[in-house]
Amino acid sequence: METPETTRTCGWCGRQESDPARTLTWTTAVERGRARVYCETCSREHLRAMEGKLDSEHW
């Protein structure tokens, strides 16, 4: 049984990835009740803001 491919899109830069293995290093966050996903590059760049729980508007 094949599973349908889902494409993930980075909530910051718009990068898209459909390979689940490549999205293992992406981070997820919940902001104002919405689930957000960020690619590895954006996650590394904005790590301190994420850990400080700042909304992405303030990055």
PQR file of N, CA, C, O and H, with PARSE charges and radii, in Angstrom:
ATOM      1  N   MET A   1       0.842  -1.185   0.000 -0.4000 1.5000
ATOM      2  CA  MET A   1       0.000   0.000   0.000 -0.0000 2.0000
ATOM      3  C   MET A   1       0.885   1.245   0.000  0.5500 1.7000
ATOM      4  O   MET A   1       1.734   1.410   0.876 -0.5500 1.4000
ATOM      5  N   GLU A   2       0.689   2.090  -0.953 -0.4000 1.5000
ATOM      6  CA  GLU A   2       1.477   3.309  -1.057 -0.0000 2.0000
ATOM      7  C   GLU A   2       0.832   4.427  -0.250  0.5500 1.7000
ATOM      8  O   GLU A   2      -0.392   4.542  -0.181 -0.5500 1.4000
ATOM      9  H   GLU A   2      -0.001   1.957  -1.665  0.4000 1.0000
ATOM     10  N   THR A   3       1.680   5.245   0.357 -0.4000 1.5000
ATOM     11  CA  THR A   3       1.169   6.399   1.090 -0.0000 2.0000
ATOM     12  C   THR A   3       1.287   7.623   0.189  0.5500 1.7000
ATOM     13  O   THR A   3       2.260   7.752  -0.553 -0.5500 1.4000
ATOM     14  H   THR A   3       2.674   5.152   0.302  0.4000 1.0000
ATOM     15  N   PRO A   4       0.324   8.508   0.243 -0.5600 1.5000
ATOM     16  CA  PRO A   4       0.395   9.702  -0.603  0.2800 2.0000
ATOM     17  C   PRO A   4       1.523  10.622  -0.151  0.5500 1.7000
ATOM     18  O   PRO A   4       1.782  10.767   1.044 -0.5500 1.4000
ATOM     19  N   GLU A   5       2.181  11.233  -1.111 -0.4000 1.5000
ATOM     20  CA  GLU A   5       3.252  12.167  -0.781 -0.0000 2.0000
ATOM     21  C   GLU A   5       2.651  13.504  -0.369  0.5500 1.7000
ATOM     22  O   GLU A   5       1.705  14.001  -0.981 -0.5500 1.4000
ATOM     23  H   GLU A   5       1.971  11.114  -2.081  0.4000 1.0000
ATOM     24  N   THR A   6       3.220  14.063   0.672 -0.4000 1.5000
ATOM     25  CA  THR A   6       2.795  15.391   1.092 -0.0000 2.0000
ATOM     26  C   THR A   6       3.999  16.315   0.996  0.5500 1.7000
ATOM     27  O   THR A   6       5.103  15.960   1.407 -0.5500 1.4000
ATOM     28  H   THR A   6       3.988  13.660   1.169  0.4000 1.0000
ATOM     29  N   THR A   7       3.781  17.463   0.467 -0.4000 1.5000
ATOM     30  CA  THR A   7       4.847  18.442   0.343 -0.0000 2.0000
ATOM     31  C   THR A   7       4.772  19.383   1.528  0.5500 1.7000
ATOM     32  O   THR A   7       3.720  19.950   1.823 -0.5500 1.4000
ATOM     33  H   THR A   7       2.884  17.751   0.133  0.4000 1.0000
ATOM     34  N   ARG A   8       5.896  19.544   2.204 -0.4000 1.5000
ATOM     35  CA  ARG A   8       5.974  20.497   3.313 -0.0000 2.0000
ATOM     36  C   ARG A   8       6.569  21.788   2.785  0.5500 1.7000
ATOM     37  O   ARG A   8       7.451  21.780   1.926 -0.5500 1.4000
ATOM     38  H   ARG A   8       6.751  19.084   1.965  0.4000 1.0000
ATOM     39  N   THR A   9       6.076  22.892   3.309 -0.4000 1.5000
ATOM     40  CA  THR A   9       6.546  24.209   2.896 -0.0000 2.0000
ATOM     41  C   THR A   9       7.014  24.967   4.121  0.5500 1.7000
ATOM     42  O   THR A   9       6.305  25.030   5.125 -0.5500 1.4000
ATOM     43  H   THR A   9       5.360  22.899   4.006  0.4000 1.0000
ATOM     44  N   CYS A  10       8.208  25.545   4.045 -0.4000 1.5000
ATOM     45  CA  CYS A  10       8.754  26.326   5.156 -0.0000 2.0000
ATOM     46  C   CYS A  10       7.906  27.583   5.344  0.5500 1.7000
ATOM     47  O   CYS A  10       7.624  28.304   4.387 -0.5500 1.4000
ATOM     48  H   CYS A  10       8.784  25.494   3.230  0.4000 1.0000
ATOM     49  N   GLY A  11       7.509  27.833   6.579 -0.4000 1.5000
ATOM     50  CA  GLY A  11       6.684  28.986   6.891 -0.0000 2.0000
ATOM     51  C   GLY A  11       7.428  30.302   6.818  0.5500 1.7000
ATOM     52  O   GLY A  11       6.809  31.363   6.888 -0.5500 1.4000
ATOM     53  H   GLY A  11       7.739  27.248   7.357  0.4000 1.0000
ATOM     54  N   TRP A  12       8.744  30.257   6.678 -0.4000 1.5000
ATOM     55  CA  TRP A  12       9.519  31.492   6.623 -0.0000 2.0000
ATOM     56  C   TRP A  12       9.992  31.797   5.199  0.5500 1.7000
ATOM     57  O   TRP A  12       9.691  32.863   4.664 -0.5500 1.4000
ATOM     58  H   TRP A  12       9.247  29.394   6.621  0.4000 1.0000
ATOM     59  N   CYS A  13      10.731  30.866   4.583 -0.4000 1.5000
ATOM     60  CA  CYS A  13      11.324  31.152   3.269 -0.0000 2.0000
ATOM     61  C   CYS A  13      10.541  30.573   2.097  0.5500 1.7000
ATOM     62  O   CYS A  13      10.787  30.944   0.949 -0.5500 1.4000
ATOM     63  H   CYS A  13      10.975  30.000   5.018  0.4000 1.0000
ATOM     64  N   GLY A  14       9.601  29.668   2.369 -0.4000 1.5000
ATOM     65  CA  GLY A  14       8.790  29.093   1.304 -0.0000 2.0000
ATOM     66  C   GLY A  14       9.374  27.865   0.636  0.5500 1.7000
ATOM     67  O   GLY A  14       8.791  27.338  -0.311 -0.5500 1.4000
ATOM     68  H   GLY A  14       9.401  29.367   3.301  0.4000 1.0000
ATOM     69  N   ARG A  15      10.528  27.397   1.122 -0.4000 1.5000
ATOM     70  CA  ARG A  15      11.140  26.189   0.549 -0.0000 2.0000
ATOM     71  C   ARG A  15      10.165  25.025   0.635  0.5500 1.7000
ATOM     72  O   ARG A  15       9.460  24.873   1.633 -0.5500 1.4000
ATOM     73  H   ARG A  15      11.001  27.825   1.892  0.4000 1.0000
ATOM     74  N   GLN A  16      10.123  24.200  -0.414 -0.4000 1.5000
ATOM     75  CA  GLN A  16       9.222  23.052  -0.431 -0.0000 2.0000
ATOM     76  C   GLN A  16      10.025  21.766  -0.514  0.5500 1.7000
ATOM     77  O   GLN A  16      11.057  21.702  -1.184 -0.5500 1.4000
ATOM     78  H   GLN A  16      10.695  24.324  -1.224  0.4000 1.0000
ATOM     79  N   GLU A  17       9.533  20.733   0.182 -0.4000 1.5000
ATOM     80  CA  GLU A  17      10.192  19.432   0.185 -0.0000 2.0000
ATOM     81  C   GLU A  17       9.139  18.349   0.282  0.5500 1.7000
ATOM     82  O   GLU A  17       8.258  18.411   1.140 -0.5500 1.4000
ATOM     83  H   GLU A  17       8.695  20.785   0.726  0.4000 1.0000
ATOM     84  N   SER A  18       9.222  17.351  -0.593 -0.4000 1.5000
ATOM     85  CA  SER A  18       8.248  16.259  -0.561 -0.0000 2.0000
ATOM     86  C   SER A  18       8.843  14.968  -0.015  0.5500 1.7000
ATOM     87  O   SER A  18       8.102  14.027   0.273 -0.5500 1.4000
ATOM     88  H   SER A  18       9.938  17.301  -1.289  0.4000 1.0000
ATOM     89  N   ASP A  19      10.173  14.901   0.134 -0.4000 1.5000
ATOM     90  CA  ASP A  19      10.831  13.708   0.667 -0.0000 2.0000
ATOM     91  C   ASP A  19      10.788  13.746   2.195  0.5500 1.7000
ATOM     92  O   ASP A  19      11.421  14.609   2.804 -0.5500 1.4000
ATOM     93  H   ASP A  19      10.774  15.665  -0.100  0.4000 1.0000
ATOM     94  N   PRO A  20      10.050  12.823   2.826 -0.5600 1.5000
ATOM     95  CA  PRO A  20       9.936  12.833   4.291  0.2800 2.0000
ATOM     96  C   PRO A  20      11.281  12.713   5.006  0.5500 1.7000
ATOM     97  O   PRO A  20      11.446  13.267   6.093 -0.5500 1.4000
ATOM     98  N   ALA A  21      12.237  12.006   4.424 -0.4000 1.5000
ATOM     99  CA  ALA A  21      13.553  11.854   5.050 -0.0000 2.0000
ATOM    100  C   ALA A  21      14.283  13.191   5.137  0.5500 1.7000
ATOM    101  O   ALA A  21      15.028  13.430   6.087 -0.5500 1.4000
ATOM    102  H   ALA A  21      12.103  11.555   3.541  0.4000 1.0000
ATOM    103  N   ARG A  22      14.078  14.046   4.168 -0.4000 1.5000
ATOM    104  CA  ARG A  22      14.749  15.354   4.172 -0.0000 2.0000
ATOM    105  C   ARG A  22      14.093  16.349   5.126  0.5500 1.7000
ATOM    106  O   ARG A  22      14.707  17.352   5.489 -0.5500 1.4000
ATOM    107  H   ARG A  22      13.473  13.852   3.396  0.4000 1.0000
ATOM    108  N   THR A  23      12.870  16.085   5.530 -0.4000 1.5000
ATOM    109  CA  THR A  23      12.191  17.009   6.452 -0.0000 2.0000
ATOM    110  C   THR A  23      12.364  16.599   7.913  0.5500 1.7000
ATOM    111  O   THR A  23      11.788  17.226   8.802 -0.5500 1.4000
ATOM    112  H   THR A  23      12.371  15.270   5.236  0.4000 1.0000
ATOM    113  N   LEU A  24      13.151  15.555   8.169 -0.4000 1.5000
ATOM    114  CA  LEU A  24      13.386  15.135   9.555 -0.0000 2.0000
ATOM    115  C   LEU A  24      14.099  16.207  10.370  0.5500 1.7000
ATOM    116  O   LEU A  24      13.938  16.258  11.589 -0.5500 1.4000
ATOM    117  H   LEU A  24      13.619  15.046   7.447  0.4000 1.0000
ATOM    118  N   THR A  25      14.874  17.054   9.728 -0.4000 1.5000
ATOM    119  CA  THR A  25      15.612  18.107  10.433 -0.0000 2.0000
ATOM    120  C   THR A  25      14.838  19.420  10.511  0.5500 1.7000
ATOM    121  O   THR A  25      15.339  20.403  11.056 -0.5500 1.4000
ATOM    122  H   THR A  25      15.005  17.012   8.737  0.4000 1.0000
ATOM    123  N   TRP A  26      13.629  19.442   9.972 -0.4000 1.5000
ATOM    124  CA  TRP A  26      12.796  20.640  10.043 -0.0000 2.0000
ATOM    125  C   TRP A  26      12.184  20.743  11.434  0.5500 1.7000
ATOM    126  O   TRP A  26      12.026  19.731  12.118 -0.5500 1.4000
ATOM    127  H   TRP A  26      13.222  18.643   9.530  0.4000 1.0000
ATOM    128  N   THR A  27      11.842  21.943  11.855 -0.4000 1.5000
ATOM    129  CA  THR A  27      11.204  22.137  13.158 -0.0000 2.0000
ATOM    130  C   THR A  27       9.737  22.516  12.974  0.5500 1.7000
ATOM    131  O   THR A  27       9.324  23.032  11.935 -0.5500 1.4000
ATOM    132  H   THR A  27      11.970  22.765  11.300  0.4000 1.0000
ATOM    133  N   THR A  28       8.979  22.240  14.014 -0.4000 1.5000
ATOM    134  CA  THR A  28       7.566  22.611  14.010 -0.0000 2.0000
ATOM    135  C   THR A  28       7.295  23.501  15.209  0.5500 1.7000
ATOM    136  O   THR A  28       7.969  23.399  16.234 -0.5500 1.4000
ATOM    137  H   THR A  28       9.314  21.821  14.858  0.4000 1.0000
ATOM    138  N   ALA A  29       6.328  24.353  15.079 -0.4000 1.5000
ATOM    139  CA  ALA A  29       5.942  25.250  16.162 -0.0000 2.0000
ATOM    140  C   ALA A  29       4.448  25.528  16.047  0.5500 1.7000
ATOM    141  O   ALA A  29       3.853  25.383  14.980 -0.5500 1.4000
ATOM    142  H   ALA A  29       5.781  24.435  14.246  0.4000 1.0000
ATOM    143  N   VAL A  30       3.863  25.927  17.155 -0.4000 1.5000
ATOM    144  CA  VAL A  30       2.462  26.338  17.155 -0.0000 2.0000
ATOM    145  C   VAL A  30       2.433  27.805  17.547  0.5500 1.7000
ATOM    146  O   VAL A  30       2.856  28.176  18.642 -0.5500 1.4000
ATOM    147  H   VAL A  30       4.346  26.045  18.022  0.4000 1.0000
ATOM    148  N   GLU A  31       1.934  28.627  16.651 -0.4000 1.5000
ATOM    149  CA  GLU A  31       1.832  30.065  16.889 -0.0000 2.0000
ATOM    150  C   GLU A  31       0.382  30.483  16.751  0.5500 1.7000
ATOM    151  O   GLU A  31      -0.227  30.324  15.692 -0.5500 1.4000
ATOM    152  H   GLU A  31       1.590  28.326  15.762  0.4000 1.0000
ATOM    153  N   ARG A  32      -0.160  31.012  17.821 -0.4000 1.5000
ATOM    154  CA  ARG A  32      -1.559  31.474  17.830 -0.0000 2.0000
ATOM    155  C   ARG A  32      -2.514  30.388  17.341  0.5500 1.7000
ATOM    156  O   ARG A  32      -3.466  30.661  16.610 -0.5500 1.4000
ATOM    157  H   ARG A  32       0.335  31.141  18.681  0.4000 1.0000
ATOM    158  N   GLY A  33      -2.240  29.151  17.760 -0.4000 1.5000
ATOM    159  CA  GLY A  33      -3.109  28.035  17.424 -0.0000 2.0000
ATOM    160  C   GLY A  33      -2.869  27.415  16.059  0.5500 1.7000
ATOM    161  O   GLY A  33      -3.551  26.459  15.692 -0.5500 1.4000
ATOM    162  H   GLY A  33      -1.467  28.930  18.354  0.4000 1.0000
ATOM    163  N   ARG A  34      -1.914  27.939  15.299 -0.4000 1.5000
ATOM    164  CA  ARG A  34      -1.608  27.404  13.965 -0.0000 2.0000
ATOM    165  C   ARG A  34      -0.284  26.660  13.989  0.5500 1.7000
ATOM    166  O   ARG A  34       0.702  27.145  14.543 -0.5500 1.4000
ATOM    167  H   ARG A  34      -1.360  28.716  15.598  0.4000 1.0000
ATOM    168  N   ALA A  35      -0.269  25.477  13.385 -0.4000 1.5000
ATOM    169  CA  ALA A  35       0.973  24.720  13.264 -0.0000 2.0000
ATOM    170  C   ALA A  35       1.823  25.337  12.159  0.5500 1.7000
ATOM    171  O   ALA A  35       1.330  25.613  11.065 -0.5500 1.4000
ATOM    172  H   ALA A  35      -1.070  25.082  12.935  0.4000 1.0000
ATOM    173  N   ARG A  36       3.089  25.548  12.451 -0.4000 1.5000
ATOM    174  CA  ARG A  36       4.022  26.104  11.469 -0.0000 2.0000
ATOM    175  C   ARG A  36       5.193  25.140  11.325  0.5500 1.7000
ATOM    176  O   ARG A  36       5.542  24.445  12.279 -0.5500 1.4000
ATOM    177  H   ARG A  36       3.489  25.324  13.340  0.4000 1.0000
ATOM    178  N   VAL A  37       5.795  25.092  10.157 -0.4000 1.5000
ATOM    179  CA  VAL A  37       6.931  24.223   9.873 -0.0000 2.0000
ATOM    180  C   VAL A  37       8.040  25.084   9.283  0.5500 1.7000
ATOM    181  O   VAL A  37       7.784  25.938   8.434 -0.5500 1.4000
ATOM    182  H   VAL A  37       5.511  25.656   9.382  0.4000 1.0000
ATOM    183  N   TYR A  38       9.285  24.856   9.738 -0.4000 1.5000
ATOM    184  CA  TYR A  38      10.423  25.635   9.260 -0.0000 2.0000
ATOM    185  C   TYR A  38      11.543  24.711   8.798  0.5500 1.7000
ATOM    186  O   TYR A  38      11.853  23.723   9.465 -0.5500 1.4000
ATOM    187  H   TYR A  38       9.492  24.162  10.428  0.4000 1.0000
ATOM    188  N   CYS A  39      12.148  25.030   7.659 -0.4000 1.5000
ATOM    189  CA  CYS A  39      13.235  24.216   7.115 -0.0000 2.0000
ATOM    190  C   CYS A  39      14.464  24.312   8.017  0.5500 1.7000
ATOM    191  O   CYS A  39      14.532  25.155   8.912 -0.5500 1.4000
ATOM    192  H   CYS A  39      11.896  25.832   7.117  0.4000 1.0000
ATOM    193  N   GLU A  40      15.420  23.441   7.766 -0.4000 1.5000
ATOM    194  CA  GLU A  40      16.624  23.391   8.592 -0.0000 2.0000
ATOM    195  C   GLU A  40      17.393  24.708   8.567  0.5500 1.7000
ATOM    196  O   GLU A  40      17.876  25.159   9.606 -0.5500 1.4000
ATOM    197  H   GLU A  40      15.364  22.756   7.040  0.4000 1.0000
ATOM    198  N   THR A  41      17.512  25.323   7.411 -0.4000 1.5000
ATOM    199  CA  THR A  41      18.252  26.579   7.288 -0.0000 2.0000
ATOM    200  C   THR A  41      17.602  27.681   8.122  0.5500 1.7000
ATOM    201  O   THR A  41      18.287  28.369   8.879 -0.5500 1.4000
ATOM    202  H   THR A  41      17.120  24.956   6.567  0.4000 1.0000
ATOM    203  N   CYS A  42      16.303  27.853   7.993 -0.4000 1.5000
ATOM    204  CA  CYS A  42      15.597  28.886   8.758 -0.0000 2.0000
ATOM    205  C   CYS A  42      15.596  28.553  10.248  0.5500 1.7000
ATOM    206  O   CYS A  42      15.693  29.448  11.087 -0.5500 1.4000
ATOM    207  H   CYS A  42      15.746  27.295   7.378  0.4000 1.0000
ATOM    208  N   SER A  43      15.488  27.281  10.570 -0.4000 1.5000
ATOM    209  CA  SER A  43      15.508  26.862  11.971 -0.0000 2.0000
ATOM    210  C   SER A  43      16.824  27.243  12.622  0.5500 1.7000
ATOM    211  O   SER A  43      16.844  27.764  13.737 -0.5500 1.4000
ATOM    212  H   SER A  43      15.410  26.553   9.888  0.4000 1.0000
ATOM    213  N   ARG A  44      17.920  26.985  11.928 -0.4000 1.5000
ATOM    214  CA  ARG A  44      19.239  27.333  12.475 -0.0000 2.0000
ATOM    215  C   ARG A  44      19.402  28.846  12.600  0.5500 1.7000
ATOM    216  O   ARG A  44      19.937  29.342  13.592 -0.5500 1.4000
ATOM    217  H   ARG A  44      17.904  26.562  11.022  0.4000 1.0000
ATOM    218  N   GLU A  45      18.942  29.565  11.594 -0.4000 1.5000
ATOM    219  CA  GLU A  45      19.096  31.020  11.583 -0.0000 2.0000
ATOM    220  C   GLU A  45      18.299  31.699  12.700  0.5500 1.7000
ATOM    221  O   GLU A  45      18.735  32.712  13.246 -0.5500 1.4000
ATOM    222  H   GLU A  45      18.508  29.162  10.788  0.4000 1.0000
ATOM    223  N   HIS A  46      17.142  31.144  13.036 -0.4000 1.5000
ATOM    224  CA  HIS A  46      16.248  31.784  14.002 -0.0000 2.0000
ATOM    225  C   HIS A  46      16.085  30.983  15.297  0.5500 1.7000
ATOM    226  O   HIS A  46      15.085  31.129  16.000 -0.5500 1.4000
ATOM    227  H   HIS A  46      16.788  30.321  12.592  0.4000 1.0000
ATOM    228  N   LEU A  47      17.070  30.138  15.606 -0.4000 1.5000
ATOM    229  CA  LEU A  47      16.983  29.256  16.762 -0.0000 2.0000
ATOM    230  C   LEU A  47      16.734  30.004  18.072  0.5500 1.7000
ATOM    231  O   LEU A  47      15.882  29.597  18.862 -0.5500 1.4000
ATOM    232  H   LEU A  47      17.882  30.019  15.035  0.4000 1.0000
ATOM    233  N   ARG A  48      17.456  31.075  18.307 -0.4000 1.5000
ATOM    234  CA  ARG A  48      17.288  31.809  19.576 -0.0000 2.0000
ATOM    235  C   ARG A  48      15.894  32.396  19.714  0.5500 1.7000
ATOM    236  O   ARG A  48      15.315  32.366  20.801 -0.5500 1.4000
ATOM    237  H   ARG A  48      18.148  31.406  17.665  0.4000 1.0000
ATOM    238  N   ALA A  49      15.357  32.918  18.650 -0.4000 1.5000
ATOM    239  CA  ALA A  49      14.006  33.477  18.692 -0.0000 2.0000
ATOM    240  C   ALA A  49      12.983  32.376  18.943  0.5500 1.7000
ATOM    241  O   ALA A  49      12.011  32.581  19.670 -0.5500 1.4000
ATOM    242  H   ALA A  49      15.827  32.943  17.768  0.4000 1.0000
ATOM    243  N   MET A  50      13.202  31.210  18.344 -0.4000 1.5000
ATOM    244  CA  MET A  50      12.294  30.079  18.563 -0.0000 2.0000
ATOM    245  C   MET A  50      12.333  29.623  20.015  0.5500 1.7000
ATOM    246  O   MET A  50      11.291  29.410  20.636 -0.5500 1.4000
ATOM    247  H   MET A  50      13.991  31.043  17.753  0.4000 1.0000
ATOM    248  N   GLU A  51      13.543  29.475  20.552 -0.4000 1.5000
ATOM    249  CA  GLU A  51      13.671  29.037  21.938 -0.0000 2.0000
ATOM    250  C   GLU A  51      13.105  30.073  22.902  0.5500 1.7000
ATOM    251  O   GLU A  51      12.617  29.721  23.977 -0.5500 1.4000
ATOM    252  H   GLU A  51      14.389  29.648  20.048  0.4000 1.0000
ATOM    253  N   GLY A  52      13.166  31.346  22.525 -0.4000 1.5000
ATOM    254  CA  GLY A  52      12.598  32.407  23.339 -0.0000 2.0000
ATOM    255  C   GLY A  52      11.098  32.547  23.167  0.5500 1.7000
ATOM    256  O   GLY A  52      10.468  33.405  23.785 -0.5500 1.4000
ATOM    257  H   GLY A  52      13.562  31.632  21.652  0.4000 1.0000
ATOM    258  N   LYS A  53      10.528  31.693  22.318 -0.4000 1.5000
ATOM    259  CA  LYS A  53       9.092  31.651  22.051 -0.0000 2.0000
ATOM    260  C   LYS A  53       8.550  32.965  21.484  0.5500 1.7000
ATOM    261  O   LYS A  53       7.414  33.350  21.761 -0.5500 1.4000
ATOM    262  H   LYS A  53      11.040  30.995  21.816  0.4000 1.0000
ATOM    263  N   LEU A  54       9.376  33.646  20.687 -0.4000 1.5000
ATOM    264  CA  LEU A  54       8.906  34.853  20.011 -0.0000 2.0000
ATOM    265  C   LEU A  54       8.086  34.457  18.791  0.5500 1.7000
ATOM    266  O   LEU A  54       8.419  33.485  18.115 -0.5500 1.4000
ATOM    267  H   LEU A  54      10.298  33.333  20.462  0.4000 1.0000
ATOM    268  N   ASP A  55       7.033  35.186  18.504 -0.4000 1.5000
ATOM    269  CA  ASP A  55       6.279  34.957  17.277 -0.0000 2.0000
ATOM    270  C   ASP A  55       7.196  35.236  16.092  0.5500 1.7000
ATOM    271  O   ASP A  55       8.076  36.092  16.178 -0.5500 1.4000
ATOM    272  H   ASP A  55       6.762  35.976  19.054  0.4000 1.0000
ATOM    273  N   SER A  56       7.001  34.529  15.000 -0.4000 1.5000
ATOM    274  CA  SER A  56       7.863  34.696  13.828 -0.0000 2.0000
ATOM    275  C   SER A  56       7.800  36.115  13.261  0.5500 1.7000
ATOM    276  O   SER A  56       8.693  36.514  12.514 -0.5500 1.4000
ATOM    277  H   SER A  56       6.286  33.833  14.930  0.4000 1.0000
ATOM    278  N   GLU A  57       6.770  36.877  13.598 -0.4000 1.5000
ATOM    279  CA  GLU A  57       6.691  38.280  13.163 -0.0000 2.0000
ATOM    280  C   GLU A  57       7.871  39.092  13.675  0.5500 1.7000
ATOM    281  O   GLU A  57       8.264  40.075  13.045 -0.5500 1.4000
ATOM    282  H   GLU A  57       6.045  36.553  14.204  0.4000 1.0000
ATOM    283  N   HIS A  58       8.447  38.692  14.816 -0.4000 1.5000
ATOM    284  CA  HIS A  58       9.502  39.458  15.475 -0.0000 2.0000
ATOM    285  C   HIS A  58      10.899  38.945  15.159  0.5500 1.7000
ATOM    286  O   HIS A  58      11.869  39.432  15.739 -0.5500 1.4000
ATOM    287  H   HIS A  58       8.128  37.894  15.327  0.4000 1.0000
ATOM    288  N   TRP A  59      11.032  37.975  14.256 -0.4000 1.5000
ATOM    289  CA  TRP A  59      12.353  37.463  13.911 -0.0000 2.0000
ATOM    290  C   TRP A  59      13.007  38.437  12.991  0.5500 1.7000
ATOM    291  O   TRP A  59      14.140  38.216  12.562 -0.5500 1.4000
ATOM    292  H   TRP A  59      10.244  37.579  13.785  0.4000 1.0000
TER
END
